[in-house]
Amino acid sequence: MLTLVTGATGLLGNNVVRALLARGEAVRVLVRESSDSRPLAGLEVERVAGDVRDEAAVRRAVQSVDRVIHSAARVHIGHCDLTEQRAINVQGTLHVAQAARDSGARMVHISTTDTLGAGSRQQAVDEQSPRVGKPECTYVISKREAEHLVRSMTKQGLNAVVVNPGFMLGPWDWKPSSGRMLLEVVRRAPPLAPRGGSSLCDVRDVAEGVLLAAERGTVGENYILAGDNLPFFDQWTMFAQLGGVKPPRFRMGPVISWMGGAFGDWRAWLTGRETDINSAAVALGNHFGFYSSARAETELGYRHRPGREAAAAAWEWFQSHGYAPK
């Protein structure tokens, strides 16, 4: 069986590639010529040069494959960048979905729990929960549009399922992506942590969940692949302990949160460049992104290890690859 993986140099895509190779399966990847060469170094994969925005390149990559794991995406939490995120996250997904439908390949679309509704400290969100309460930032908008596109195309013959991973940590985070939070907490040892929380999971478990979705998932359905629901205060305390620095002492209050977001927006307006600190990112950090993976556990056999193990694996990988001191 031949599987195409897009976004193969990213955190989840790279772990999916390695999980497939560990199973002895053949893997093809669609990679931009400008992509970092390290994530795929030494891996026995077939490479097709191209970008998901290039329909012809996508069709070359999808030709003769049995499955497509579509992990490529542009991730930026903020108010800017919607045009580029739509070009990659929506138009790119359209190219992949059309090619998969026309070739008869099974597709797993990698979405995010950010497209789902906002939970609470007492109530975890599942696939049936109303999709309300999240800040309408560019990433949420573009990923929701991509999900809608995939589900609508299943009514036109596309054999696809959608998975919604939680906040992933673990090895092979070359960029790094979500592991930046861990690294920043250790580097800065901030005294304040965001008020909200997230569902912390190990990227290796999510990669296995993606493959289970490819094998067992129902066409047109969503599956949450999440983990331990933990407040950011607890997560940042854990990160600080791993890095041997002082943990946060307080949760960020609403006034400080607002000031931080407003300052980020003002700086973006002044410089024309939006950083990771902006009002949309702050608002998302104040939400409790707590999710239930019960459906994936029941229907797919998905399992996840404790969040502490995911964080420890990420920290060990960062240390061994020169991102953090040993």
C-alpha positions in Angstrom: 0.0 0.0 0.0 1.3 3.4 -1.0 0.4 6.5 1.1 1.0 10.1 0.2 1.7 12.5 3.1 1.5 16.2 2.6 3.1 18.4 5.2 5.7 15.7 5.8 8.3 18.0 7.3 5.9 19.3 10.0 5.4 17.9 13.5 2.5 15.6 12.8 3.3 14.9 9.2 6.8 13.8 10.0 5.6 11.5 12.8 3.0 10.0 10.4 5.7 9.3 7.9 7.8 7.6 10.5 4.8 5.5 11.8 4.1 4.3 8.2 7.7 3.4 7.7 7.8 1.5 11.0 4.9 -0.6 9.6 6.9 -1.4 6.5 4.6 0.6 4.2 5.6 2.6 1.2 5.5 6.4 1.6 5.4 9.2 -0.9 5.7 12.8 0.2 4.9 16.1 -1.5 7.5 18.6 -0.4 8.5 22.1 -1.5 12.0 22.5 -2.8 12.6 25.2 -0.1 11.6 22.9 2.7 14.0 22.0 5.5 15.8 18.8 4.5 16.4 17.5 8.0 13.0 16.0 8.8 13.2 13.5 5.9 17.0 12.9 5.9 17.8 9.2 5.8 14.1 8.2 5.4 13.2 5.8 2.5 10.4 7.9 1.0 9.5 8.8 -2.6 9.6 12.5 -3.1 7.5 14.7 -5.3 8.6 18.3 -5.5 5.7 20.7 -5.3 3.3 22.8 -3.2 -0.4 22.1 -2.4 -1.2 25.4 -4.0 0.0 23.9 -7.3 -2.8 21.7 -8.6 -0.6 19.9 -11.2 2.0 19.0 -8.6 -0.7 17.7 -6.3 -2.2 15.5 -9.1 1.3 14.1 -9.9 1.8 13.3 -6.2 -1.6 11.6 -5.8 -1.3 9.4 -8.9 -1.4 5.7 -8.1 -1.5 6.1 -4.3 -4.0 4.2 -2.1 -4.2 6.8 0.7 -3.6 10.5 1.2 -2.8 11.9 4.6 -3.3 15.7 4.1 -1.3 17.4 6.9 0.0 20.4 5.1 -1.2 23.7 6.5 -0.3 27.3 7.3 -0.6 28.0 11.1 -0.8 31.5 12.5 -3.1 32.5 15.3 -4.0 36.1 14.6 -6.0 38.6 12.6 -3.6 38.9 9.6 -2.5 36.4 6.9 -6.0 35.3 5.9 -5.3 35.4 2.2 -2.2 33.1 2.5 -4.0 30.8 4.9 -6.9 30.4 2.6 -4.6 29.7 -0.3 -2.8 26.9 1.6 -5.4 25.7 4.0 -8.5 25.9 1.8 -7.4 26.0 -1.9 -4.6 23.5 -1.2 -7.1 21.2 0.5 -9.4 21.5 -2.5 -6.6 20.4 -4.8 -5.8 17.4 -2.6 -9.4 16.4 -2.2 -10.2 16.7 -5.9 -7.2 14.6 -6.8 -8.0 12.0 -4.2 -11.6 11.8 -5.3 -10.6 11.5 -9.0 -8.1 8.8 -8.3 -10.2 6.9 -5.8 -7.7 7.3 -3.0 -8.8 7.3 0.7 -8.1 10.7 2.3 -7.6 11.7 5.9 -7.8 15.5 6.3 -5.9 16.8 9.3 -7.8 19.6 10.9 -7.5 20.9 14.5 -9.6 21.2 17.6 -9.5 24.9 17.1 -12.3 24.5 14.5 -14.5 23.0 17.3 -16.5 24.8 19.9 -15.1 26.3 23.1 -15.3 24.0 26.1 -15.1 24.9 29.8 -13.1 23.7 32.8 -16.1 21.5 33.7 -17.2 20.4 30.2 -15.2 18.8 27.5 -16.2 19.3 23.9 -17.0 16.4 21.5 -17.7 16.2 17.8 -21.4 17.0 18.3 -20.9 20.1 20.4 -21.9 23.5 18.9 -19.1 25.2 17.1 -19.3 28.4 19.0 -17.2 30.5 21.4 -13.8 30.5 19.6 -12.3 33.8 18.5 -12.7 34.3 14.7 -9.0 34.4 13.9 -7.6 33.7 10.5 -6.5 30.1 11.3 -9.9 29.1 12.7 -11.7 30.6 9.7 -9.5 28.9 7.1 -9.4 25.5 8.8 -13.2 25.6 9.3 -13.6 26.4 5.6 -11.3 23.5 4.7 -13.3 21.1 6.9 -16.5 22.2 5.3 -15.0 21.7 1.8 -13.9 18.1 2.6 -17.2 17.1 4.2 -19.2 18.6 1.3 -17.0 16.7 -1.2 -17.7 13.4 0.5 -21.2 13.8 -1.0 -19.6 14.0 -4.4 -17.7 10.7 -4.1 -14.7 11.7 -2.0 -13.7 8.9 0.4 -12.5 11.0 3.3 -12.5 11.4 7.1 -11.5 14.4 9.2 -9.4 14.2 12.4 -9.1 17.0 14.9 -5.8 16.8 16.9 -5.4 18.5 20.2 -2.3 20.4 21.4 0.6 18.1 20.3 4.0 17.7 21.8 6.6 15.1 21.1 9.7 14.3 19.0 10.6 15.4 15.5 9.4 18.9 16.0 12.0 20.4 13.6 10.5 23.9 13.1 9.6 23.8 16.0 5.8 24.2 16.0 3.8 23.7 19.1 7.0 22.9 21.0 7.8 26.6 20.9 5.5 27.0 23.9 7.6 24.5 25.9 10.9 26.2 24.8 9.6 29.7 25.5 8.4 28.8 29.0 11.8 27.3 29.9 13.7 30.2 28.3 11.7 33.0 29.8 10.3 31.4 33.0 7.3 33.8 33.0 5.6 34.5 36.3 2.1 34.5 34.7 0.4 31.7 32.8 -2.7 32.1 30.5 -6.1 31.6 32.2 -7.3 28.8 29.8 -6.1 25.3 29.0 -5.8 22.8 26.2 -5.9 19.1 25.6 -2.3 18.0 25.7 -1.4 14.9 23.7 1.6 13.1 22.3 2.1 13.5 18.6 3.1 9.9 18.2 -0.3 8.8 19.6 -2.0 11.3 17.2 0.0 9.9 14.3 -1.3 6.4 15.1 -4.8 7.8 15.4 -4.5 9.2 11.9 -3.6 5.8 10.5 -6.5 4.2 12.5 -8.8 6.8 11.0 -7.6 5.9 7.5 -8.3 2.3 8.2 -11.5 2.4 10.3 -13.0 5.9 10.1 -16.5 6.5 8.7 -16.6 8.6 5.5 -17.6 12.2 6.2 -17.1 12.0 10.0 -14.9 13.9 12.4 -12.7 12.2 15.1 -11.1 14.2 17.9 -7.6 12.9 18.7 -6.8 14.7 22.0 -5.2 13.9 25.3 -5.1 15.2 28.9 -7.2 18.3 29.5 -4.9 20.6 31.5 -5.0 24.3 32.4 -2.1 26.2 31.0 -1.0 27.0 34.5 -0.4 23.3 35.1 1.2 22.7 31.7 3.6 25.6 32.2 4.5 24.4 35.7 5.3 21.0 34.2 7.4 22.6 31.4 9.3 24.7 34.0 10.0 21.6 36.0 11.4 19.8 32.9 13.6 22.7 32.2 14.7 23.3 35.7 13.4 26.9 35.9 11.0 28.7 38.2 7.3 27.8 37.5 4.6 30.5 37.0 3.1 31.9 40.2 -0.2 33.3 39.0 -2.8 33.0 36.3 -3.0 36.0 34.0 -5.9 38.3 34.9 -8.3 39.8 32.3 -6.7 43.3 32.4 -3.2 42.0 31.8 -4.5 39.7 29.1 -6.3 42.6 27.3 -3.2 44.8 27.6 -0.9 42.1 26.1 -3.3 41.5 23.2 -3.8 45.2 22.5 -0.1 45.9 22.6 0.5 43.0 20.1 -2.2 44.4 17.8 -0.7 48.0 18.0 2.8 46.6 17.2 1.4 44.7 14.2 -0.3 47.9 13.0 2.9 49.9 13.5 5.3 47.4 11.9 3.1 45.6 9.4 4.1 42.3 10.9 1.9 40.4 13.3 3.7 38.3 16.0 2.5 35.4 18.0 1.3 37.8 20.7 -1.9 39.5 19.6 -5.5 39.8 20.8 -6.7 36.7 18.9 -3.9 34.5 20.3 -4.5 35.9 23.8 -8.3 35.3 23.5 -7.6 31.7 22.4 -5.3 31.2 25.4 -8.0 32.3 27.7 -10.4 29.5 26.5 -10.5 26.1 28.0 -9.8 23.9 24.9 -10.9 20.7 26.7 -11.9 17.9 24.4 -13.2 14.3 24.5 -11.7 11.6 22.4 -14.3 9.1 23.4 -15.6 8.6 19.9 -12.1 7.9 18.4 -11.4 5.6 21.3 -14.6 3.6 20.7 -14.7 3.6 16.9 -11.0 3.7 16.0 -9.2 2.2 19.0 -7.4 5.5 19.7 -5.3 5.7 22.9 -3.2 8.4 24.3 -0.4 8.5 26.9 -0.3 11.0 29.8 0.5 14.6 28.8 3.5 14.6 31.0 5.1 11.9 28.9 4.4 13.9 25.8 6.1 17.0 27.3 9.1 14.9 28.5 9.6 13.3 25.1 9.5 16.7 23.4 12.0 18.2 25.9 14.3 15.2 25.5 14.2 15.5 21.7 14.8 19.3 21.8 17.8 18.7 24.1 19.3 15.9 21.9 18.9 18.1 18.8 20.4 21.3 20.1 17.3 23.3 20.7 17.7 23.3 24.5 20.6 22.9 26.9 21.2 19.5 28.4 
